Amino acid sequence: MVEPPRPRVLVVEDSESYQELYAEILADFDVTIVGSKEAALAIADQLFDVAVIDMRLKEIRDNVEGLDVAEHLRLVAPSTKVILKSGYPLQTAEIAERIKQLNLDGVLDKSADYQARTLRDAIRKAMQSVESRHHENLRGMSSTKL
């Protein structure tokens, strides 16, 4: 029996310490970690199953480059599940509205002590529909070989 591929997860995070943490937390997944908006946009079309994006990719007040990445992913890879993380409260009504319009698959508090569990749970929840799609594709491939 062929094992399904490991879910592909894109992590967009500028902090090296968080990059190391996410690499450890997500070791069961096929993870790609990038540290900037530009790097994420360059590979956004590689069809990741899930993207975990830090909303504030630079230490500048009201920076929402991660939200820009999420919006771009919705355009170029609409099947990618998007989870936004932030250690800061949503500062403006405009930011809150942009997040609402994106219909994200999760918005998590980056600063929470229990983030390892919540991040894995959020990815697993987002992956439920992806796994269904993989199983349907496998069934479709086996029926075409008959």
DRENTORMI-23484 format. One record per atom (N, C-alpha, C): residue number from 1; x, y, z. Coordinates in nm, 4 decimals. Example, Ala and Ser with C-alpha at 12.3 -4.5 7.8 and 13.67 -1.06 7.14 Angstrom:
BEGIN
(1; (1.3190; -0.5690; 0.7800)),
(1; (1.2300; -0.4500; 0.7800)),
(1; (1.3200; -0.3300; 0.7800)),
(2; (1.2850; -0.2250; 0.7080)),
(2; (1.3670; -0.1060; 0.7140)),
(2; (1.2900; 0.0030; 0.7870)),
//
This chain:
BEGIN
(1; (0.0837; -0.1173; 0.0000)),
(1; (0.0000; 0.0000; 0.0000)),
(1; (0.0891; 0.1249; 0.0000)),
(2; (0.0550; 0.2192; -0.0818)),
(2; (0.1318; 0.3422; -0.0943)),
(2; (0.0900; 0.4387; 0.0162)),
(3; (0.1901; 0.4881; 0.0899)),
(3; (0.1607; 0.5863; 0.1946)),
(3; (0.1389; 0.7212; 0.1304)),
(4; (0.0408; 0.7962; 0.1798)),
(4; (0.0218; 0.9305; 0.1247)),
(4; (0.1426; 1.0179; 0.1584)),
(5; (0.1697; 1.1153; 0.0743)),
(5; (0.2845; 1.2018; 0.1024)),
(5; (0.2617; 1.2818; 0.2306)),
(6; (0.3731; 1.3186; 0.2945)),
(6; (0.3614; 1.4023; 0.4138)),
(6; (0.3082; 1.5392; 0.3721)),
(7; (0.2209; 1.5964; 0.4516)),
(7; (0.1680; 1.7290; 0.4180)),
(7; (0.2812; 1.8311; 0.4045)),
(8; (0.2707; 1.9134; 0.3014)),
(8; (0.3699; 2.0186; 0.2768)),
(8; (0.3261; 2.1445; 0.3483)),
(9; (0.4117; 2.1947; 0.4355)),
(9; (0.3798; 2.3119; 0.5161)),
(9; (0.4820; 2.4220; 0.4883)),
(10; (0.4320; 2.5394; 0.4553)),
(10; (0.5152; 2.6576; 0.4390)),
(10; (0.5047; 2.7393; 0.5669)),
(11; (0.6183; 2.7710; 0.6267)),
(11; (0.6220; 2.8575; 0.7442)),
(11; (0.6910; 2.9873; 0.7034)),
(12; (0.6228; 3.0993; 0.7267)),
(12; (0.6790; 3.2306; 0.6969)),
(12; (0.6982; 3.3014; 0.8305)),
(13; (0.8237; 3.3119; 0.8723)),
(13; (0.8568; 3.3628; 1.0060)),
(13; (0.9930; 3.4300; 1.0011)),
(14; (1.0030; 3.5539; 1.0483)),
(14; (1.1300; 3.6258; 1.0424)),
(14; (1.2211; 3.6005; 1.1622)),
(15; (1.1674; 3.5563; 1.2730)),
(15; (1.2472; 3.5328; 1.3937)),
(15; (1.3170; 3.3966; 1.3865)),
(16; (1.4498; 3.3965; 1.3987)),
(16; (1.5247; 3.2711; 1.3919)),
(16; (1.4863; 3.1759; 1.5050)),
(17; (1.4611; 3.2298; 1.6240)),
(17; (1.4240; 3.1413; 1.7353)),
(17; (1.2895; 3.0745; 1.7089)),
(18; (1.1944; 3.1482; 1.6509)),
(18; (1.0662; 3.0858; 1.6162)),
(18; (1.0829; 2.9889; 1.4986)),
(19; (1.1707; 3.0194; 1.4053)),
(19; (1.1962; 2.9259; 1.2954)),
(19; (1.2435; 2.7921; 1.3502)),
(20; (1.3353; 2.7962; 1.4451)),
(20; (1.3859; 2.6726; 1.5067)),
(20; (1.2747; 2.6000; 1.5815)),
(21; (1.1934; 2.6747; 1.6537)),
(21; (1.0820; 2.6149; 1.7267)),
(21; (0.9842; 2.5465; 1.6316)),
(22; (0.9475; 2.6148; 1.5231)),
(22; (0.8523; 2.5561; 1.4282)),
(22; (0.9109; 2.4340; 1.3580)),
(23; (1.0399; 2.4370; 1.3276)),
(23; (1.1039; 2.3195; 1.2658)),
(23; (1.0911; 2.1989; 1.3584)),
(24; (1.1072; 2.2211; 1.4873)),
(24; (1.0949; 2.1121; 1.5846)),
(24; (0.9490; 2.0678; 1.6006)),
(25; (0.8590; 2.1633; 1.6164)),
(25; (0.7166; 2.1324; 1.6359)),
(25; (0.6592; 2.0567; 1.5160)),
(26; (0.7032; 2.0945; 1.3969)),
(26; (0.6441; 2.0412; 1.2738)),
(26; (0.7311; 1.9347; 1.2064)),
(27; (0.8108; 1.8662; 1.2832)),
(27; (0.9037; 1.7669; 1.2284)),
(27; (0.8331; 1.6540; 1.1526)),
(28; (0.7059; 1.6282; 1.1822)),
(28; (0.6321; 1.5209; 1.1144)),
(28; (0.5835; 1.5617; 0.9752)),
(29; (0.6011; 1.6880; 0.9400)),
(29; (0.5534; 1.7397; 0.8125)),
(29; (0.6715; 1.7701; 0.7206)),
(30; (0.6442; 1.7867; 0.5928)),
(30; (0.7444; 1.8309; 0.4962)),
(30; (0.7433; 1.9843; 0.5014)),
(31; (0.8355; 2.0432; 0.5782)),
(31; (0.8316; 2.1851; 0.6108)),
(31; (0.9348; 2.2651; 0.5317)),
(32; (0.8904; 2.3787; 0.4795)),
(32; (0.9781; 2.4781; 0.4187)),
(32; (0.9623; 2.6051; 0.5009)),
(33; (1.0732; 2.6591; 0.5496)),
(33; (1.0694; 2.7793; 0.6324)),
(33; (1.1409; 2.8917; 0.5601)),
(34; (1.0730; 3.0049; 0.5472)),
(34; (1.1332; 3.1245; 0.4887)),
(34; (1.1172; 3.2399; 0.5872)),
(35; (1.2036; 3.3406; 0.5740)),
(35; (1.2052; 3.4469; 0.6728)),
(35; (1.1597; 3.5831; 0.6258)),
(36; (1.1035; 3.5913; 0.5050)),
(36; (1.0616; 3.7228; 0.4567)),
(36; (0.9431; 3.7110; 0.3619)),
(37; (0.8763; 3.8233; 0.3454)),
(37; (0.7648; 3.8318; 0.2508)),
(37; (0.8129; 3.7967; 0.1102)),
(38; (0.9271; 3.8518; 0.0721)),
(38; (0.9791; 3.8311; -0.0630)),
(38; (1.0079; 3.6831; -0.0896)),
(39; (1.0685; 3.6156; 0.0071)),
(39; (1.0988; 3.4728; -0.0091)),
(39; (0.9699; 3.3913; -0.0190)),
(40; (0.8703; 3.4273; 0.0596)),
(40; (0.7427; 3.3547; 0.0560)),
(40; (0.6716; 3.3751; -0.0772)),
(41; (0.6706; 3.4976; -0.1269)),
(41; (0.6046; 3.5250; -0.2545)),
(41; (0.6727; 3.4511; -0.3692)),
(42; (0.8042; 3.4341; -0.3591)),
(42; (0.8801; 3.3667; -0.4647)),
(42; (0.8443; 3.2189; -0.4783)),
(43; (0.7981; 3.1560; -0.3699)),
(43; (0.7676; 3.0124; -0.3756)),
(43; (0.6201; 2.9823; -0.3494)),
(44; (0.5372; 3.0842; -0.3442)),
(44; (0.3955; 3.0667; -0.3089)),
(44; (0.3210; 2.9729; -0.4031)),
(45; (0.3650; 2.9617; -0.5255)),
(45; (0.2934; 2.8786; -0.6233)),
(45; (0.3361; 2.7316; -0.6209)),
(46; (0.4151; 2.6912; -0.5220)),
(46; (0.4627; 2.5531; -0.5153)),
(46; (0.3625; 2.4575; -0.4512)),
(47; (0.2409; 2.4991; -0.4343)),
(47; (0.1309; 2.4156; -0.3860)),
(47; (0.1577; 2.3484; -0.2518)),
(48; (0.1678; 2.4293; -0.1512)),
(48; (0.1776; 2.3795; -0.0144)),
(48; (0.0381; 2.3427; 0.0323)),
(49; (0.0291; 2.2434; 0.1200)),
(49; (-0.1004; 2.2065; 0.1762)),
(49; (-0.1463; 2.3096; 0.2781)),
(50; (-0.0520; 2.3561; 0.3597)),
(50; (-0.0819; 2.4520; 0.4661)),
(50; (0.0296; 2.5557; 0.4714)),
(51; (-0.0087; 2.6801; 0.4982)),
(51; (0.0891; 2.7869; 0.5214)),
(51; (0.0640; 2.8441; 0.6603)),
(52; (0.1701; 2.8553; 0.7383)),
(52; (0.1652; 2.9167; 0.8709)),
(52; (0.2448; 3.0460; 0.8592)),
(53; (0.1770; 3.1585; 0.8756)),
(53; (0.2374; 3.2872; 0.8438)),
(53; (0.2331; 3.3806; 0.9647)),
(54; (0.3492; 3.4342; 0.9981)),
(54; (0.3570; 3.5388; 1.0995)),
(54; (0.3039; 3.6670; 1.0365)),
(55; (0.2083; 3.7313; 1.1022)),
(55; (0.1490; 3.8511; 1.0432)),
(55; (0.2485; 3.9661; 1.0347)),
(56; (0.3351; 3.9775; 1.1322)),
(56; (0.4267; 4.0914; 1.1406)),
(56; (0.5682; 4.0421; 1.1126)),
(57; (0.6127; 4.0563; 0.9883)),
(57; (0.7411; 4.0005; 0.9483)),
(57; (0.8593; 4.0930; 0.9713)),
(58; (0.8353; 4.2105; 1.0164)),
(58; (0.9428; 4.3032; 1.0526)),
(58; (0.8994; 4.3725; 1.1806)),
(59; (0.9956; 4.4121; 1.2597)),
(59; (0.9642; 4.4777; 1.3870)),
(59; (0.9300; 4.6248; 1.3656)),
(60; (0.8266; 4.6475; 1.2891)),
(60; (0.7777; 4.7825; 1.2628)),
(60; (0.6302; 4.7841; 1.3015)),
(61; (0.5910; 4.8833; 1.3774)),
(61; (0.4525; 4.8917; 1.4227)),
(61; (0.3561; 4.8879; 1.3035)),
(62; (0.2493; 4.8150; 1.3200)),
(62; (0.1437; 4.8000; 1.2194)),
(62; (0.1906; 4.7339; 1.0901)),
(63; (0.3051; 4.6670; 1.0938)),
(63; (0.3522; 4.5927; 0.9772)),
(63; (0.2643; 4.4687; 0.9614)),
(64; (0.2130; 4.4497; 0.8424)),
(64; (0.1278; 4.3327; 0.8168)),
(64; (0.1718; 4.2613; 0.6890)),
(65; (0.3026; 4.2493; 0.6693)),
(65; (0.3526; 4.1821; 0.5496)),
(65; (0.3047; 4.0376; 0.5417)),
(66; (0.2879; 3.9735; 0.6553)),
(66; (0.2364; 3.8366; 0.6549)),
(66; (0.0951; 3.8297; 0.5996)),
(67; (0.0172; 3.9305; 0.6276)),
(67; (-0.1189; 3.9375; 0.5734)),
(67; (-0.1140; 3.9536; 0.4216)),
(68; (-0.0159; 4.0300; 0.3728)),
(68; (0.0044; 4.0426; 0.2279)),
(68; (0.0353; 3.9058; 0.1668)),
(69; (0.1181; 3.8273; 0.2348)),
(69; (0.1521; 3.6924; 0.1867)),
(69; (0.0266; 3.6059; 0.1835)),
(70; (-0.0545; 3.6123; 0.2878)),
(70; (-0.1778; 3.5331; 0.2930)),
(70; (-0.2709; 3.5702; 0.1772)),
(71; (-0.2839; 3.6986; 0.1497)),
(71; (-0.3684; 3.7422; 0.0386)),
(71; (-0.3140; 3.6905; -0.0941)),
(72; (-0.1831; 3.6948; -0.1119)),
(72; (-0.1213; 3.6444; -0.2348)),
(72; (-0.1451; 3.4934; -0.2500)),
(73; (-0.1304; 3.4195; -0.1409)),
(73; (-0.1547; 3.2747; -0.1458)),
(73; (-0.2978; 3.2439; -0.1869)),
(74; (-0.3931; 3.3202; -0.1371)),
(74; (-0.5333; 3.2978; -0.1748)),
(74; (-0.5531; 3.3144; -0.3251)),
(75; (-0.4734; 3.4012; -0.3874)),
(75; (-0.4843; 3.4233; -0.5316)),
(75; (-0.4143; 3.3153; -0.6134)),
(76; (-0.2891; 3.2813; -0.5766)),
(76; (-0.2099; 3.1897; -0.6598)),
(76; (-0.2240; 3.0434; -0.6201)),
(77; (-0.2666; 3.0170; -0.4973)),
(77; (-0.2801; 2.8788; -0.4498)),
(77; (-0.4018; 2.8696; -0.3578)),
(78; (-0.5217; 2.8846; -0.4140)),
(78; (-0.6420; 2.8901; -0.3301)),
(78; (-0.6697; 2.7642; -0.2493)),
(79; (-0.6110; 2.6522; -0.2852)),
(79; (-0.6350; 2.5300; -0.2076)),
(79; (-0.5448; 2.5215; -0.0841)),
(80; (-0.4436; 2.6081; -0.0746)),
(80; (-0.3561; 2.6088; 0.0422)),
(80; (-0.4326; 2.6600; 0.1633)),
(81; (-0.4285; 2.5835; 0.2709)),
(81; (-0.4911; 2.6258; 0.3964)),
(81; (-0.3979; 2.7277; 0.4623)),
(82; (-0.4524; 2.8379; 0.5101)),
(82; (-0.3707; 2.9465; 0.5628)),
(82; (-0.4011; 2.9705; 0.7102)),
(83; (-0.2957; 2.9644; 0.7914)),
(83; (-0.3048; 2.9913; 0.9351)),
(83; (-0.2167; 3.1117; 0.9633)),
(84; (-0.2747; 3.2149; 1.0201)),
(84; (-0.2030; 3.3371; 1.0528)),
(84; (-0.1688; 3.3372; 1.2007)),
(85; (-0.0456; 3.3766; 1.2320)),
(85; (-0.0028; 3.3844; 1.3721)),
(85; (0.0451; 3.5256; 1.4004)),
(86; (0.0149; 3.5722; 1.5209)),
(86; (0.0626; 3.7037; 1.5606)),
(86; (0.0808; 3.7093; 1.7106)),
(87; (0.1849; 3.7762; 1.7526)),
(87; (0.2080; 3.7981; 1.8947)),
(87; (0.1529; 3.9315; 1.9396)),
(88; (0.0879; 4.0013; 1.8475)),
(88; (0.0338; 4.1335; 1.8763)),
(88; (-0.1164; 4.1339; 1.8518)),
(89; (-0.1887; 4.2147; 1.9263)),
(89; (-0.3323; 4.2249; 1.8989)),
(89; (-0.3547; 4.2903; 1.7620)),
(90; (-0.4683; 4.2625; 1.7042)),
(90; (-0.5024; 4.3260; 1.5768)),
(90; (-0.5213; 4.4750; 1.6042)),
(91; (-0.4364; 4.5576; 1.5413)),
(91; (-0.4320; 4.6977; 1.5790)),
(91; (-0.5417; 4.7850; 1.5194)),
(92; (-0.5928; 4.7511; 1.4050)),
(92; (-0.6903; 4.8396; 1.3413)),
(92; (-0.8094; 4.7604; 1.2894)),
(93; (-0.9181; 4.8311; 1.2688)),
(93; (-1.0382; 4.7701; 1.2101)),
(93; (-1.0093; 4.7256; 1.0670)),
(94; (-0.9224; 4.7992; 0.9974)),
(94; (-0.8873; 4.7626; 0.8600)),
(94; (-0.8178; 4.6268; 0.8561)),
(95; (-0.7246; 4.6042; 0.9483)),
(95; (-0.6550; 4.4759; 0.9545)),
(95; (-0.7539; 4.3648; 0.9869)),
(96; (-0.8404; 4.3875; 1.0835)),
(96; (-0.9412; 4.2877; 1.1194)),
(96; (-1.0302; 4.2552; 1.0000)),
(97; (-1.0673; 4.3554; 0.9219)),
(97; (-1.1525; 4.3336; 0.8040)),
(97; (-1.0780; 4.2552; 0.6967)),
(98; (-0.9502; 4.2862; 0.6745)),
(98; (-0.8713; 4.2107; 0.5762)),
(98; (-0.8647; 4.0635; 0.6149)),
(99; (-0.8445; 4.0368; 0.7434)),
(99; (-0.8391; 3.8987; 0.7915)),
(99; (-0.9729; 3.8297; 0.7695)),
(100; (-1.0806; 3.8985; 0.8018)),
(100; (-1.2148; 3.8418; 0.7832)),
(100; (-1.2400; 3.8080; 0.6355)),
(101; (-1.2006; 3.8966; 0.5456)),
(101; (-1.2219; 3.8761; 0.4021)),
(101; (-1.1446; 3.7554; 0.3490)),
(102; (-1.0317; 3.7237; 0.4113)),
(102; (-0.9498; 3.6116; 0.3648)),
(102; (-1.0071; 3.4756; 0.4017)),
(103; (-1.1000; 3.4715; 0.4974)),
(103; (-1.1583; 3.3445; 0.5403)),
(103; (-1.0469; 3.2434; 0.5732)),
(104; (-0.9609; 3.2848; 0.6664)),
(104; (-0.8455; 3.2032; 0.7031)),
(104; (-0.8873; 3.0741; 0.7721)),
(105; (-0.7981; 2.9781; 0.7712)),
(105; (-0.8233; 2.8491; 0.8349)),
(105; (-0.7812; 2.8478; 0.9807)),
(106; (-0.7243; 2.9566; 1.0272)),
(106; (-0.6876; 2.9698; 1.1668)),
(106; (-0.6159; 3.1005; 1.1908)),
(107; (-0.6401; 3.1597; 1.3078)),
(107; (-0.5667; 3.2765; 1.3532)),
(107; (-0.5245; 3.2439; 1.4952)),
(108; (-0.3926; 3.2345; 1.5157)),
(108; (-0.3406; 3.1892; 1.6440)),
(108; (-0.2556; 3.2956; 1.7113)),
(109; (-0.2560; 3.2906; 1.8440)),
(109; (-0.1736; 3.3796; 1.9253)),
(109; (-0.0329; 3.3213; 1.9323)),
(110; (0.0617; 3.3879; 1.8707)),
(110; (0.1997; 3.3402; 1.8639)),
(110; (0.2668; 3.3369; 2.0008)),
(111; (0.2217; 3.4207; 2.0918)),
(111; (0.2889; 3.4313; 2.2206)),
(111; (0.2369; 3.3327; 2.3254)),
(112; (0.1383; 3.2522; 2.2901)),
(112; (0.0778; 3.1606; 2.3874)),
(112; (0.1758; 3.0520; 2.4304)),
(113; (0.1747; 3.0186; 2.5590)),
(113; (0.2618; 2.9146; 2.6127)),
(113; (0.2324; 2.7773; 2.5514)),
(114; (0.1108; 2.7549; 2.5101)),
(114; (0.0688; 2.6244; 2.4596)),
(114; (0.0726; 2.6194; 2.3066)),
(115; (0.1518; 2.7047; 2.2436)),
(115; (0.1461; 2.7178; 2.0992)),
(115; (0.1845; 2.5915; 2.0228)),
(116; (0.2720; 2.5080; 2.0764)),
(116; (0.3086; 2.3862; 2.0039)),
(116; (0.1854; 2.3006; 1.9799)),
(117; (0.1066; 2.2799; 2.0832)),
(117; (-0.0143; 2.1981; 2.0695)),
(117; (-0.1173; 2.2666; 1.9794)),
(118; (-0.1387; 2.3973; 1.9988)),
(118; (-0.2399; 2.4659; 1.9189)),
(118; (-0.1996; 2.4723; 1.7726)),
(119; (-0.0702; 2.4887; 1.7448)),
(119; (-0.0253; 2.4935; 1.6061)),
(119; (-0.0450; 2.3582; 1.5386)),
(120; (-0.0047; 2.2508; 1.6036)),
(120; (-0.0251; 2.1166; 1.5456)),
(120; (-0.1738; 2.0880; 1.5269)),
(121; (-0.2570; 2.1251; 1.6258)),
(121; (-0.4015; 2.1033; 1.6141)),
(121; (-0.4595; 2.1823; 1.4971)),
(122; (-0.4164; 2.3071; 1.4805)),
(122; (-0.4670; 2.3894; 1.3709)),
(122; (-0.4272; 2.3317; 1.2356)),
(123; (-0.3042; 2.2823; 1.2250)),
(123; (-0.2599; 2.2222; 1.0988)),
(123; (-0.3370; 2.0937; 1.0719)),
(124; (-0.3540; 2.0111; 1.1734)),
(124; (-0.4302; 1.8864; 1.1534)),
(124; (-0.5733; 1.9157; 1.1089)),
(125; (-0.6354; 2.0161; 1.1698)),
(125; (-0.7720; 2.0524; 1.1316)),
(125; (-0.7752; 2.0986; 0.9857)),
(126; (-0.6804; 2.1833; 0.9478)),
(126; (-0.6744; 2.2306; 0.8098)),
(126; (-0.6461; 2.1164; 0.7131)),
(127; (-0.5695; 2.0180; 0.7581)),
(127; (-0.5314; 1.9061; 0.6725)),
(127; (-0.6441; 1.8066; 0.6488)),
(128; (-0.7478; 1.8079; 0.7296)),
(128; (-0.8555; 1.7105; 0.7122)),
(128; (-0.9117; 1.7153; 0.5710)),
(129; (-0.9348; 1.8340; 0.5176)),
(129; (-0.9870; 1.8423; 0.3815)),
(129; (-0.8799; 1.8087; 0.2791)),
(130; (-0.7540; 1.8406; 0.3089)),
(130; (-0.6450; 1.8071; 0.2172)),
(130; (-0.6284; 1.6560; 0.2076)),
(131; (-0.6363; 1.5865; 0.3221)),
(131; (-0.6223; 1.4410; 0.3216)),
(131; (-0.7364; 1.3763; 0.2437)),
(132; (-0.8563; 1.4308; 0.2556)),
(132; (-0.9688; 1.3784; 0.1780)),
(132; (-0.9397; 1.3915; 0.0294)),
(133; (-0.8834; 1.5056; -0.0087)),
(133; (-0.8511; 1.5295; -0.1491)),
(133; (-0.7446; 1.4315; -0.1967)),
(134; (-0.6414; 1.4032; -0.1139)),
(134; (-0.5379; 1.3064; -0.1509)),
(134; (-0.5977; 1.1672; -0.1698)),
(135; (-0.6869; 1.1265; -0.0802)),
(135; (-0.7493; 0.9945; -0.0914)),
(135; (-0.8347; 0.9848; -0.2172)),
(136; (-0.9066; 1.0909; -0.2499)),
(136; (-0.9869; 1.0905; -0.3721)),
(136; (-0.8975; 1.0799; -0.4945)),
(137; (-0.7835; 1.1502; -0.4932)),
(137; (-0.6903; 1.1426; -0.6059)),
(137; (-0.6331; 1.0018; -0.6208)),
(138; (-0.5989; 0.9374; -0.5090)),
(138; (-0.5469; 0.8009; -0.5146)),
(138; (-0.6520; 0.7047; -0.5681)),
(139; (-0.7752; 0.7204; -0.5224)),
(139; (-0.8835; 0.6349; -0.5741)),
(139; (-0.9034; 0.6567; -0.7232)),
(140; (-0.8952; 0.7844; -0.7646)),
(140; (-0.9109; 0.8159; -0.9064)),
(140; (-0.8003; 0.7574; -0.9906)),
(141; (-0.6769; 0.7585; -0.9367)),
(141; (-0.5630; 0.7020; -1.0097)),
(141; (-0.5777; 0.5517; -1.0222)),
(142; (-0.6229; 0.4843; -0.9157)),
(142; (-0.6333; 0.3385; -0.9217)),
(142; (-0.7479; 0.2973; -1.0126)),
(143; (-0.8556; 0.3755; -1.0201)),
(143; (-0.9669; 0.3369; -1.1061)),
(143; (-0.9340; 0.3606; -1.2534)),
(144; (-0.8440; 0.4551; -1.2831)),
(144; (-0.8068; 0.4762; -1.4228)),
(144; (-0.7115; 0.3704; -1.4725)),
(145; (-0.6458; 0.2975; -1.3830)),
(145; (-0.5541; 0.1908; -1.4234)),
(145; (-0.6277; 0.0622; -1.4556)),
(146; (-0.7548; 0.0536; -1.4185)),
(146; (-0.8312; -0.0688; -1.4424)),
(146; (-0.8654; -0.0880; -1.5876)),
//
